[in-house]
Amino acid sequence: MGIDFSADLAALRTAASGITGVLDDLGRGLDDVDCRPAAFGHDRLASTVGELCDRWRLGVAHLAEDGAELADGLSQTAVTYQQADATAAQVLLDAAAALGGPTVSGQEAL
């Protein structure tokens, strides 16, 4: 019984791109909140909204950092799988050639 394993490299790249897109949109719009007391009509309300915005920005910064690491990891995984596949194909082709089999380059075989 053989092991059947595959990785969808396009899906890994799409996921990484999707995460990056979400992160690009995540922090937009928060700078539009005007936290001057006159804008809210009440000093305490303006202060509370300002604190909320500050905490939100900090949370978004942490989320963006984690998301960027995840997107980078997915991209690197796709590259690693692709390199491993190319290396394995070339090793098999070299072994076949050493045994007198057909000689083709790894790129032609893929």
QUIKA-V293446 format. One record per residue. RES is the residue in one small letter. PHI is phi as a letter, one per 20 degrees, with the letter a starting at -180 (999 if undefined). PSI is psi in whole degrees, 0 to 359 (* if undefined). OMEGA is omega in degrees with one decimal (999 if undefined). Layout:
RES,PHI,PSI,OMEGA / RES,PHI,PSI,OMEGA
This chain:
m,999,123,-179.3 / g,e,163,177.3 / i,e,126,179.4 / d,d,108,-178.3 / f,c,137,174.1 / s,b,158,176.8 / a,c,133,178.7 / d,e,95,-175.7 / l,f,323,178.6 / a,f,321,178.9 / a,f,321,176.9 / l,f,316,179.9 / r,f,322,178.6 / t,f,318,178.4 / a,f,316,178.7 / a,f,317,179.0 / s,f,319,178.7 / g,f,318,178.1 / i,f,316,179.3 / t,f,319,178.4 / g,f,318,178.3 / v,f,317,-179.7 / l,f,325,178.2 / d,f,325,-177.8 / d,e,341,-169.1 / l,g,315,-173.3 / g,e,1,-176.7 / r,f,146,173.3 / g,n,339,-177.0 / l,f,330,-179.7 / d,f,347,179.2 / d,f,347,-179.2 / v,f,120,-179.1 / d,e,112,-174.9 / c,e,20,174.9 / r,f,140,-179.2 / p,g,324,-178.3 / a,f,329,-179.2 / a,f,332,-178.6 / f,d,342,-179.4 / g,n,6,-177.3 / h,b,125,-177.2 / d,g,314,-176.5 / r,f,320,177.2 / l,f,316,179.1 / a,f,318,179.0 / s,f,318,179.4 / t,f,316,178.2 / v,f,320,178.0 / g,f,317,177.3 / e,f,319,177.7 / l,f,314,179.3 / c,f,319,178.4 / d,f,315,178.9 / r,f,321,178.8 / w,f,314,179.2 / r,g,318,179.0 / l,f,316,178.0 / g,f,318,178.5 / v,f,321,179.0 / a,f,317,178.8 / h,f,317,178.6 / l,f,318,179.6 / a,f,319,178.5 / e,f,313,178.7 / d,f,318,179.5 / g,f,321,178.3 / a,f,320,177.3 / e,f,320,178.6 / l,f,313,179.5 / a,f,318,178.5 / d,f,319,178.4 / g,f,319,178.2 / l,f,317,178.4 / s,f,315,179.3 / q,f,325,177.3 / t,f,316,178.5 / a,f,316,179.2 / v,f,316,-179.1 / t,f,316,177.3 / y,f,316,-179.0 / q,f,317,178.7 / q,f,319,179.2 / a,f,318,177.6 / d,f,315,-179.5 / a,f,318,179.1 / t,f,315,179.3 / a,f,318,178.7 / a,f,317,-179.8 / q,f,321,177.6 / v,f,316,178.9 / l,f,319,178.3 / l,f,319,178.1 / d,f,319,178.5 / a,f,318,178.6 / a,f,319,179.6 / a,f,321,178.8 / a,f,333,179.2 / l,e,5,178.5 / g,n,13,179.4 / g,f,187,-178.7 / p,f,147,178.0 / t,d,111,175.1 / v,c,157,177.5 / s,e,162,179.8 / g,g,323,-179.0 / q,f,320,179.4 / e,f,325,-178.0 / a,f,330,-177.3 / l,e,*,999
